[in-house]
Amino acid sequence: MRIMSDDKTVRDGFLSTVVNQIAEGDPPEAKDTYERLKAQGLSEGQALQLIGLALKKEMKQMIAESRGFDNERYIALMKRLPEID
């Protein structure tokens, strides 16, 4: 299951950010989402990639709209995982 970018540097950057968010509990929803996805049967890697995809989606929107990062939108995206459009 490959859901992140084929660019290793970009993918690693997003995954590193997600791992830090989970470890630091900021936002707490990152860890909650990670645990929920694993409980649903996804592997650790799949769960991290899905959260990374939600982060990537919010960052792309942030750039497209020339605005700051919207933490609430990011949290809403994580709550919809594993579904993402």
C-alpha positions as CSV (number, residue, x, y, z in Angstrom):
1,M,0.0,0.0,0.0
2,R,1.8,3.1,-1.2
3,I,-0.1,6.3,-0.4
4,M,2.6,8.9,0.1
5,S,4.8,10.6,-2.4
6,D,7.4,8.7,-4.4
7,D,9.9,11.5,-3.5
8,K,11.7,9.9,-0.5
9,T,12.8,13.2,1.0
10,V,9.3,14.6,1.0
11,R,7.8,11.4,2.3
12,D,10.4,11.1,5.0
13,G,9.7,14.8,6.1
14,F,6.0,14.2,6.5
15,L,6.5,10.9,8.3
16,S,9.1,12.4,10.6
17,T,6.6,15.2,11.5
18,V,3.9,12.7,12.2
19,V,6.1,10.5,14.4
20,N,7.1,13.7,16.3
21,Q,3.5,14.7,16.7
22,I,2.6,11.3,18.1
23,A,5.6,11.2,20.4
24,E,4.9,14.7,21.7
25,G,1.1,14.4,21.8
26,D,0.8,17.6,19.8
27,P,-1.8,17.6,18.5
28,P,-3.2,14.8,20.7
29,E,-5.5,13.7,17.9
30,A,-2.4,12.5,16.0
31,K,-1.7,9.8,18.6
32,D,-5.4,9.0,18.9
33,T,-5.7,8.6,15.2
34,Y,-2.6,6.4,15.0
35,E,-3.9,4.1,17.8
36,R,-7.4,4.0,16.1
37,L,-6.0,3.1,12.7
38,K,-3.8,0.3,14.2
39,A,-6.8,-1.0,16.2
40,Q,-8.6,-1.2,12.8
41,G,-6.0,-3.5,11.5
42,L,-3.6,-1.2,9.7
43,S,0.1,-1.7,10.1
44,E,2.2,0.9,11.9
45,G,3.6,2.1,8.5
46,Q,0.1,2.3,6.9
47,A,-1.2,4.3,9.9
48,L,1.7,6.7,9.8
49,Q,1.4,7.2,6.0
50,L,-2.3,7.9,6.3
51,I,-1.7,10.6,8.9
52,G,1.1,11.9,6.8
53,L,-1.3,12.1,3.9
54,A,-3.8,14.2,6.0
55,L,-0.9,16.5,6.9
56,K,0.2,16.8,3.3
57,K,-3.4,17.6,2.2
58,E,-3.7,20.4,4.8
59,M,-0.3,21.8,3.8
60,K,-1.2,21.8,0.1
61,Q,-4.4,23.7,0.9
62,M,-2.5,26.1,3.1
63,I,-0.2,27.0,0.2
64,A,-3.0,27.1,-2.3
65,E,-4.9,29.6,-0.2
66,S,-1.9,31.5,1.1
67,R,-2.9,31.1,4.7
68,G,-1.5,29.7,7.9
69,F,-1.8,26.0,8.9
70,D,-5.3,25.2,10.0
71,N,-5.0,22.7,12.9
72,E,-8.7,22.2,13.2
73,R,-8.9,21.2,9.5
74,Y,-6.0,18.8,10.0
75,I,-7.7,17.2,12.9
76,A,-10.9,16.9,10.9
77,L,-9.0,15.2,8.1
78,M,-7.4,12.7,10.6
79,K,-10.8,11.9,12.1
80,R,-12.0,10.8,8.6
81,L,-9.1,8.4,8.1
82,P,-8.7,5.8,6.7
83,E,-11.1,7.5,4.2
84,I,-9.5,10.5,2.5
85,D,-10.4,12.2,-0.7
